[in-house]
Amino acid sequence: MTVSAYIFFIVDLGKTQEVVNALREIPNIVNVAVVTGEYDIVVKIIVEDLEELFHVTTEKIHMIEGISETQTSVIEKEVLKE
């Protein structure tokens, strides 16, 4: 069973496109969106388990320059898919 999550990003001023480009290189990320509001970017990620989610977030995502803050929300149940 896979684990899906949304990760919300606050990025440094002027770094949005650089962060988007880096996120697009991570195979587990299936969607990247630049948004308005409290966060600057939202991604959807699909991994095999929580251990892989931890690995991808700490060893890949958190290493991207320009990210100042993240918040991860694991999807418990999807009720409508595109």
Secondary structure, DSSP 8 states (H G I E B T S, - for coil): --EEEEEEEEE-TT-HHHHHHHHHT-TTEEEEEE-SSS-SEEEEEEESSHHHHHHHHHHTGGGSTTEEEEEEEE-S--S---
